[in-house]
């Protein structure tokens, strides 16, 4: 998802992580991922380089095997409530 070489989506600061013991390899997460960051073999495998941490897979996983975890390499997540409070205070 880039236009003129510039990414059109910013990472949330999180990435999807899959619990191999819980994953049923149903591929629901692979089908829904808008970034094609998940591939299923015996279990789902998340490519942290392409995952943007949108959380769509977490909501779609019927076995609740997917979670979002903080990825320090993807920057600090924006806290919209904190930004609103800072704006209101100024």
Secondary structure, 3 states (H helix, E strand, C coil): CEECCEECCCCCCEEEEECCCCCCCCCHHHHHCCCCCEEECCCEEECCCCCCCCCHHHHHCCCCCEEEEECHHHCCCCCHHHHHHHHHHC
